[in-house]
Amino acid sequence: QEELREFVQLTGIPCHCRRVARGAISEYDPLNYYGRARGKVLQATDRCLVMGMRIAYLENWGQPPFWGAQTRYVQAQTCQEHICFNLPTEVELQGNMKTLLRQMIACARDLGIKAPPDKWNVWRQRVAEEKAKMERATHERTEKMIGKPPIHPDLVGRLTSEVLHEELNDEYIAIIDGFTASAYFTDWNKAVRSGEVLDAAETIGMGHAQGMALGAGLATDRKVPILALLGDGAVGASGMEIETAVRWGIPVVFLHENNNTMISGVWDRFFSEVATPTGIKLRDSWEVMPNVRYDKIFAEMGCHPEFVQKDSELKPALKRAFDYVRDKSMPAFVEVFVDDTVMHDVIARFIAVLGGAIEWEELPLESRK
């Protein structure tokens, strides 16, 4: 983190960090093109340095349109196996990232670079404009959702990030474990140091947040409040580890966005006419038992419970939950009933691939659209 920040500030090269590296460059820094600005910026670059990240499924294997079709790449990896062959790469570097960055800083200084070169001012301004445009659009789309039940997951992401900033001063660890929930949350929260955001990486798992919360709580000596963002699949996969978090006194707020289904509310739209062996939706689909009050279940195990049905209730509930975990060093569980019809655009592309094995005429109309 220290070397990366020094290199970026010295050269003024815009930088984006993924996964556990999020925050290595503060996402408040104008040189960090975080969130959905990254696609616009990457597509427009003529040169790009990829460091330490294996480009795989979640990065579309280095292919356009996310990655610039005309971009020339330098890849710096710890081993040959992490080199992405889909990127048109001119230079490959292998080594320890900390050591490589120190060498690159020394090289830049030997070239006489003492501050960001003026020749890139226009590029930096363009990056800043893309970032500002993304933030503006993200804010505007949720303004229309305020006060309208049921709560939209996008609004949950916005209000949760506001609590993390206003009440916790961005001093927290967020663990992402819920498809629709996390897809919107990552448009909102801003990490200021590496290790502040944890996820399942390439495995795209569910149920990992509970174990990660235990590890994060012990690693930080229970001094850093933790947010574990859960979906229904995460609760189903590893829900009983919340009881473990109670026994070990972990200061974690489990925020569960309950949309009555695993992954996303898409079954009716994509599969309802072709994948109905029993004719009973609750058995044939990804749905789970509807409107379960998990806050009551985990209150019996020792969690401080909160239940939210309106967007106006969420921030006060989260504040009470974080006050509790910081004061008692014990878990809290916040149950939020969200709009179960919401489908993030990412899942639409993902399901389109799965739908390739289904005859066009058999697809529901909304799926064809």
Salt bridges, closest charged atoms under 4 A:
GLU3 OE2 - LYS98 NZ 3.13
GLU3 OE2 - ARG102 NH1 3.69
GLU6 OE1 - ARG102 NH2 3.25
GLU6 OE2 - ARG109 NH2 3.24
GLU27 OE2 - ARG22 NE 2.82
GLU59 OE2 - ARG18 NH2 2.57
GLU59 OE2 - ARG19 NH2 2.80
GLU90 OE1 - ARG47 NH1 3.09
GLU90 OE2 - ARG72 NH1 3.68
GLU130 OE1 - LYS133 NZ 3.77
GLU135 OE2 - LYS190 NZ 2.81
GLU143 OE2 - HIS139 NE2 3.80
GLU143 OE2 - ARG158 NH1 2.76
ASP154 OD2 - ARG141 NE 2.34
GLU162 OE2 - ARG158 NE 3.17
GLU162 OE1 - LYS315 NZ 2.95
GLU166 OE1 - LYS315 NZ 3.28
ASP170 OD2 - HIS165 ND1 2.83
GLU171 OE2 - ARG193 NH2 3.33
ASP177 OD2 - HIS208 ND1 3.83
ASP187 OD2 - ARG36 NE 3.16
ASP187 OD2 - ARG141 NH2 2.81
GLU196 OE1 - ARG193 NH1 3.15
GLU202 OE1 - ARG54 NH2 2.60
ASP221 OD2 - LYS223 NZ 3.57
ASP232 OD1 - HIS256 NE2 2.85
GLU243 OE2 - ARG247 NE 2.93
ASP268 OD2 - LYS281 NZ 2.74
GLU287 OE2 - LYS281 NZ 3.11
ASP295 OD2 - ARG293 NH2 2.77
GLU306 OE2 - HIS304 NE2 2.82
GLU306 OE1 - ARG320 NH2 2.86
ASP323 OD2 - LYS319 NZ 3.02
ASP323 OD1 - ARG326 NH2 2.99
ASP327 OD2 - LYS328 NZ 3.73
GLU335 OE1 - HIS256 ND1 2.72
ASP345 OD2 - ARG36 NH1 3.46
ASP345 OD1 - HIS344 ND1 2.86
GLU366 OE2 - ARG269 NH1 3.67
